[in-house]
Amino acid sequence: MTAEHMGQKHYVLKTNKSEDTLSQYLDEEQYRAVVESSGRSIVVAGPGSGKTRVITYKIAHLVRSGLPPSRILLVTFTRAAAREMTERAKLVCSSNLEGMLSGTFHHVCNVLLRRYARKLDYDSNFTILDADDAKQLLDVARSEVVEALDQSRRRAFPRASVLASIISYASNTLSDLADAIFKYNPRFLDFQPEIERIWERYMELKRSNNAMDYDDLLINTLHLLETDKEVRKRESQKYTWILVDEFQDTNIVQYRIVELLSCVHGNLMVVGDDSQSIYSFRGARFENVFDFLNKGKAQLFKIQTNYRSTPPIVEFINNIEPRSSIPKKLVSARKGGTKPKIVTTWDRLEEAQFVAQKISELIESGVPAGEIAVLYRAHSHSLELQIQLDQLQMPYRLLSGPRFTETAHVKDVLSLLRFLENPRDLLAVVRFLKLFPGIGSKYASRIATEIGNRAHTGKEIIEVLRNIRLPRVDLEPVKRVIMNTHFPSSPSQVIESFLKEFYSDYLDMVYPDAKSRKQDIERLIEIASRYSSVESFLSELSVAERVDIEPQEIDKSERVVLSTVHQAKGLEWRVVFVISLNPGDFPSGLSIVDGNLDEEERIFYVAVTRAKDELLLVRQKAGRYSPFSSNRLVIRRGEDFLSRIPEQVAERWEVRWE
């Protein structure tokens, strides 16, 4: 359109209402969530439904409606998510969004605390301790308190890494220290007074160093907003809208922070899916979704069109919705597809063989290896499959952790086997000896050299140890372990004895995730039970390792993905296997015993919703091995997720040999 004014021609652009533009790029449910949300609003976004698009277009809608970007606060769980949403919003609304604060909870809290550090007796240039720095400072506090204990209590006292997890959980859940200790390991309740003193001393050390750890960023922000009315009002007045991504993963501290920051304007939009809340072990509360809905007049929007999965997979998903979640009915935007498969194998070895063969067939049919994922409840469930893929020289990428023979705890166990098999293996002997109190690198090397010079059998190792005298070092625990394991026995018996006699307690003291590490060792025992000698077992593991292939030589797109469900959240693949779907494995045995299956249902839901084109769910008929049972085989009992699946929504396969 042109118009003349004082002889000069102008071209006038028509103003498109943002709503009209938005309707071209959003489905009906997404559009309503973006345009109609006001005040307290919660968007329950089903898997694959485009929650990122909702937040992106909400920002664009607000800016195009005249709201300055500086009046918007976007809080996410990763920097990558904040960048992605911000960049997309810039393109949609043709604005550089200058002045908009966006980032993780920790980033937003850091920005706020820099302004008000003095109110908390900190200088504004306080240091933020990373996890390693925080552990070192906590170790100083621990040493001061533990020094006063007698020798037996000192040896049984948890390491700084375990204390860090206990303290972090108590902080992020605002729970009593006793509750946090009980969650991690009830055996440490006897040390509660000492742990409390360590925590207090740790806080003093941080303050004297003008330093905060990651948890302090949240806790101090909450304390400031709750106790200082003037600061709370000033900070809330800065914004007209607060947007929160992945709300189902917030803990109680994070939830209270965004509630307080929205106390003046009341415009708080949270987006998430309570069915996908799977991080309770670090304090996340799916209950925050229900608390939000029940507080005040909250609008509820559901976006339920699934753009990821085929109709048969979506039908399967609708049949496994967690029972404690907000009801939703997903509808697939795609066409075609095949039914999910429920596959029954005899045991873990047969399961690994089936998965490996099926992956080979898929790759031969044209599916890229990088578009295939194998998911499981615990990293230990992948051990047989890792060995199988190694033997077939099939490249894979582990998202759930290091290769099982590269993990510290498995290497510890293997060091004992290598020691018994070859007492001259200096590296193995040193690693094994350093597990025991009072034996550092210097003493371990000295003892290992003496053993290497004189010992050829387990019996000779004992004789050498009897003749070694070192100041302040008690070698009795070392001798006990060797005496209980050196006699001719199978590798599984050696590992089982080591775990019961010594290593189980060691894991409790050293690692905050001791339970999962014990599961790894139990799985190692199960694998070792197939071998008659330590030598054959160690040789098989060595051969299975693909030492001839360097990881950097293989493109990620050319490797199958192996991952726990937790590490796979937010990702998707054309073909997904979910393995070890047995009572006691998935869902976990601890959850079955505790009667706490809510989170297990949500973890299963997340696993299944990663699949785009094909979904295979694998289970075993046979029982599971447990070194802590008088019977070798434990019959699988308890909740069985696959028993709930209606006949018509999945095919049933049973694996047989030719």
PyMOL commands that set and color helices and strands:
alter all, ss='L'
color gray80, all
select helices_A, chain A and resi 18-25+28-36+51-64+69-71+79-93+105-120+131-146+151-156+160-173+177-184+186-208+214-227+229-237+247-249+252-261+274-276+280-282+287-294+311-318+348-364+369-371+379-391+404-406+408-421+426-433+441-454+458-466+476-485+491-510+514-528+534-544+551-553+556-558+565-568+589-594+598-608+641-644+647-649
alter helices_A, ss='H'
color red, helices_A
select strands_A, chain A and resi 2-5+8-11+40-45+72-76+101-104+127-128+211-212+241-244+268-272+299-303+305-306+331-332+341-345+372-376+396-398+560-564+573-578+611-620+624-625+633-634+651-654
alter strands_A, ss='S'
color yellow, strands_A
deselect
rebuild
show_as cartoon
